[in-house]
Amino acid sequence: MSTATSGQAATAVRDKQPAYLAILNSDWLLVVLPVASIALWTAGLAGVDPRSMNNLGLVSLLGPTNVLALLLLAAGLIVGLYRDVRERFLALQLVTFVALIHATPAVLYGTVRYAWAWKHVGIVDYILRHGAVDPTINVSNVYHNWPGFFAGSALLTSFVGRQDLLTIASWAPFVFNLINLVVLRFVLRGLTEDKRLIWLSLWFFFLINWVGQDYFSPQAMAYVLYLACIGLLIRGVTGWARLTLFIVLASAIAVSHQLTPIMLFVAVTGLVVLRRTRGWYLPVIACVVPVAWALTFARSYAVPAVSDLLETFGKPLQNADETLQRATVGNLAQGLVVWGGRSVVALAVIVALVGVWRSWRNHTVQWTALILMLLPGALLVITGFDGEILFRVMLFAAPFIAFNAATAIVPQGDRQAPREILAGVAILTVLFLPGFLLGYYGKERQNYFTPGEVQAAAWVSENAKPGSLLVEGSRNYPSQFRNYENFSYVPIDREPQGSWEAVIADPAGVLSDWLGDPRYADSYVLITRSQEIEVDAQGPMPAGSLQSIESALRRSSEFHVALDTGDATVFVLGAR
């Protein structure tokens, strides 16, 4: 048969295909689906007011069109895996998903989300004003002892413009997740050459990683560097290039974060001892570099902190329970949020174990992935990390939980029928997605700060004298982001129970005594909308406590309202 005749026959076959098959076989479909999902997502959130979120957080603002937008992206990925398309089309689905999930708060809120991100902005602001850090400072001194992330952020801010610092912080979750996508693909290519398995693992990673350590923080940067280190070791890079890159990455982690160097040492030691990578010297480097930093530059903080570390060392159940106890449930909606996140973890681990079992049956277990999934559990034995250790265990294990879960659908070396793969991916996506959205978005009512709250916090920071006292309803507001070292901070909800009970019983009397302390150059009380939301949802004070305190101060002749933005009130002592 001639070439022309063969081409005509192929064209005839395609022409006889049902219309739906022609659409499925078109690469344009994998471009149209992300565009359609963006349009649907945008339409679903058009005109919504973040203030209208209820106790389900941003989930409460999502409508049917938003759900459809995410399902279209899942459909695009499934079709791409079925057709074994080029990676660029699979990447388009995931990049769009990352954009919808992680860029939405930056666009919708117009302010930086999450209180700790504002505190981190404050450290960068300090470096920009002083040109250095102060390891002996009284407030947030841990950041001054591990300043790598903040120094780099200050350099970036100086380059793009100081006025853009808050913009950088707002968009950090989106940027960090894009970087995670790139770096994790680098890691996964060291575990398998199966393109389907790589991209399914990436999809599952973004569906189960609801922990939220992607905001403007040292942990977010250190996590990227940790994954890069792992990828470097398991990709077979050898010689001086590997050693040099490893030292640079390990050093950047060591000067930026306290926990990630411990995880890096555990992971590298496990990989070397179990012969998953070569280099007896790698665990030595991973240990010596952070210890050297802790005993030199960070000595003023690290040495006294050893006793705290020893108190939690060797107590995995206590450390885990401390994290679980912090997940306070004040209402049914927040209960759904907590258990939504936990359900994703439980389901993902179960599916991952199924994947390990299936791989074991056909003799294709990826031992490196299994080791890296299990090793983060060692952190439970080492530290409680201020009640957050379970979250960090999940964070470090998530990429490898996702990989092993993907092998439950696409076992390595198993020529499974494409339709079975489609069904498995679809089912797990539908099961993972609700819990992920609840876990990641469920506390956004607390994490969203209005312009009025930002205005009040900025007013106090700009008008208070150095050595002032700032009494806060709670720490959940845009705090410490400017001139933060000028204050002594007293959050009412963090006081001992007897102390906050006394404030609730007699707000004006007790707080006038606090503010009248002659040790302070000036004194303020700041109560905001987001503080009230957090206390009402999580305690420990009874719901409505901050509202009643604010009302009492407004009625008192001893206090004067220095600023009222509608969402935040600043009180000072003095006659009306």
C-alpha positions, 0 to 999 in steps of 0.5 A: 500500500502506498504512503498516500493510500495509508494516510487516507485510510488512517484519516478515514478511520479517524473520521469514523470515530465517535465524536467523544473519542475524537475530543478525548484524543485531541491535545487541545482538550488538555488546554481547554480544560484548565482554561475552563476551570479558571473561568469557572473558579473565577465566576464562582468567587466573583463578588464574594466577600471574605468577611462572609466566611463561616466556621468552615472558612473559605470552603463556605464560599465555594459553590458548585462552579468551583467544585466543577473547576477542580473536577475538570482539572482532575479529568484533564489529568486522568485523560492525560494519563490515559493517553500518555500525553507529553508532560507539558499537558500534565503539568498544565493541569497541576499548575492550574490546580496550584494557582486556583488553590494557593493564589486565591487567598492572595487575590481575594483577601488583598492582605497577607493571610495567617498571623505568623506570616506577618511576624515573619514580615516583621523580622525582614522589616527589622533587618531592612531597618538595622542592617543586621539581626540581634541574636540576644533580642527578647522578642522572636529571638529564635528567628534572629538566631536562624536568620537565613530565610529572613536575610534572603528575603531582605535582599530580595525586598531591597532588590524589588522595592521595600514597598513590595514586602507584603506583596511578596509575603502574600504570594509566597504560598503560590510561589513555594508550591510551584517550586515544590512541583518542580523540585518534587518532580526532580526527586520522583525521577530518581525513584521511577522512570514511569511518567504516569507514576511521577505525575500521579504522585505529584497529583496525590501530593497536592491533594493530601498536603493540607498542612499549610507550611507553605506560607512566608516562612523559613519552613517553606524554604527549608522544605524545598531545600530538603527535597532538593537534597533528597533528589540530589542523593537518589538521582545518582549524582556523584563526585565533587558536584554532588558534595559541593551542592549538598554542602551548600543546601545543607548549610542554607537549611542549617542557618534558616530552620531548627527542625529541618536539619534534624530531618535531613540528618535522619533521612541522609543517615537512613539512606546511607546506612540502608545503602540507598545512596553512597557517601559515609561522609554525608551524615557527618556533614548533615550533623556537623553543619547545623551543630556548628551553627547552633554552637556559634552564631545561635549559641545564645538560644540553642544552649538554653534550649537543650533542656527543652529538647531533652524534656520531649526526647524519647516521648513519642506518644506524648509529643503526638498527643500534644499536637492532637490536643492543640486541635481544639474543636469549638463547634461542629464546623471546626470538628469537620475541619479537623477530621477532614484533614485527619481523614486525608492522612489516614486514607493516604497512608492506607492507600500507600500501604496498599501500594507497597503491598502490591509492589511487593507482590510483583517484586517492584517495591521502591525501597527508597520511597518506603524508607523516606515515607517512614523515617519522618516518624523518628521526629516524634521520638526526638522532639515535640516541636512546640506541639506541632510535630505531627504536622511536620511528620506529615509534611516530610512524609507526604511526597513519599506517601503520595508516591506509594499511594500512586503505586497502588494505582500504577504499580511499577512494571505492571501493565494494568488496563488503562480503564482500571487506572482511570477508575482508581485515580477518579475514586481517590481524587473524589475521596481526597479532595473534600478532606484536603479543602477542609484541612487547608481552607477550613480555618481561613476565617481566622487567617483572613485579616481585613484592611481595618485590622492592618491599619490599626496594627500599623497605627500602634507600631508607628505611634508607640514609643520604644519600650511600650506595652501592647495588650492583645486580645490574642496573637491572631491578627497582623501583628509585629510586622513593623517596629516590632522590637519596641513592644512587650506583648501580652496576649490576654488569651495566653495568660494563666487561666486565673489571669484571664478570668480576672480580666473577664470579670473586671476588664477596666479595673484589671487592664488599667492596672496593667497599662498603668505599670510605670515600667512601660513608656506607653501602653495600649490595648488592641482588640480586633475582629480576627482575635475575637474569631479565634478565641470564639472558635478555639478558646481557651476563654469562653466565646464572646469574651473579647467582645465583652472586654471591648464593650466594657472598655468602651463604657469605662471612664478610665479608657479612651478609644485612640483608634477605631477602624470598625474591625479593630479598636485601640484603647489607651488610658486616659479621660475621654 
